[in-house]
């Protein structure tokens, strides 16, 4: 591997690489063919509330659930608005305004 200002570095062992994706862009088929592709879903509201509870045991159970639900709703809103804008740009490419 060539690193600017450092020169070429040779690996003594094959590298172990982890690629993460938030699905903003599609991972190409050539990459997916050569890798183990594991899609991890977002946790349920109950699991997320348990995670919040572990980090903030002094808060009430109701507040844990509220925070977990709020995070879930905001993620859904972000995904919906991003998906809507992607569909709109696709439509504009197919049928440009005159």
C-alpha positions as CSV (number, residue, x, y, z in Angstrom):
1,X,0.0,0.0,0.0
2,X,1.3,3.4,-0.9
3,X,0.9,6.1,1.8
4,X,1.6,9.7,0.9
5,X,4.8,11.1,2.5
6,X,5.5,7.6,4.0
7,X,6.2,5.6,0.9
8,X,5.1,2.0,0.2
9,X,4.2,-0.3,3.1
10,X,4.2,-4.1,2.7
11,X,1.8,-6.2,4.8
12,X,3.3,-9.2,6.6
13,X,-0.2,-10.9,6.7
14,X,-3.3,-10.4,4.6
15,X,-5.3,-7.5,6.1
16,X,-8.6,-8.1,7.8
17,X,-11.0,-5.3,6.7
18,X,-14.4,-4.4,8.0
19,X,-16.5,-2.2,5.8
20,X,-19.6,-0.5,7.3
21,X,-22.5,1.0,5.5
22,X,-25.5,3.0,6.4
23,X,-27.0,2.1,3.0
24,X,-26.7,5.7,1.8
25,X,-25.0,4.2,-1.2
26,X,-25.3,0.7,-2.7
27,X,-22.3,-1.6,-2.2
28,X,-21.4,-2.9,-5.6
29,X,-21.8,-6.5,-6.6
30,X,-18.1,-7.2,-7.2
31,X,-17.4,-6.1,-3.6
32,X,-20.3,-8.1,-2.2
33,X,-19.2,-11.2,-4.2
34,X,-15.8,-11.1,-2.5
35,X,-16.9,-10.5,1.0
36,X,-19.2,-11.8,3.7
37,X,-22.1,-9.4,3.7
38,X,-24.0,-9.2,7.0
39,X,-26.9,-6.8,7.4
40,X,-27.6,-6.0,11.0
41,X,-31.0,-4.5,11.7
42,X,-31.7,-1.7,14.1
43,X,-32.7,-2.9,17.6
44,X,-36.3,-3.0,18.6
45,X,-37.6,-0.3,20.9
46,X,-37.5,-2.7,23.8
47,X,-33.8,-3.7,23.2
48,X,-32.9,0.0,22.7
49,X,-34.7,0.9,26.0
50,X,-32.6,-1.8,27.7
51,X,-29.4,-0.4,26.3
52,X,-30.4,3.1,27.5
53,X,-31.3,1.6,30.9
54,X,-27.8,0.1,31.2
55,X,-26.2,3.4,30.6
56,X,-28.5,5.5,32.7
57,X,-29.8,3.3,35.6
58,X,-30.9,6.4,37.6
59,X,-33.6,7.3,35.1
60,X,-37.1,5.8,35.1
61,X,-38.3,2.9,32.9
62,X,-40.8,5.2,31.3
63,X,-38.1,7.7,30.3
64,X,-35.9,4.9,28.9
65,X,-38.8,3.8,26.7
66,X,-39.5,7.4,25.6
67,X,-35.9,8.0,24.6
68,X,-35.8,4.7,22.7
69,X,-39.0,5.5,20.9
70,X,-37.9,9.0,20.1
71,X,-34.7,7.6,18.5
72,X,-36.7,5.0,16.5
73,X,-39.1,7.7,15.2
74,X,-36.3,10.1,14.2
75,X,-34.5,7.3,12.3
76,X,-37.7,6.5,10.5
77,X,-38.3,10.2,9.6
78,X,-34.7,10.5,8.3
79,X,-35.0,7.4,6.2
80,X,-38.4,8.4,4.8
81,X,-37.2,11.9,3.8
82,X,-34.0,10.6,2.3
83,X,-35.9,7.9,0.4
84,X,-38.4,10.5,-0.8
85,X,-35.7,12.9,-2.1
86,X,-34.0,9.9,-3.9
87,X,-37.2,9.1,-5.6
88,X,-37.8,12.7,-6.6
89,X,-34.3,13.0,-8.1
90,X,-34.9,9.7,-10.1
91,X,-38.2,11.1,-11.4
92,X,-36.5,14.4,-12.4
93,X,-33.8,12.4,-14.3
94,X,-36.4,10.4,-16.2
95,X,-38.7,13.3,-16.9
96,X,-36.8,16.6,-16.8
97,X,-38.9,19.7,-16.7
98,X,-39.0,21.8,-19.8
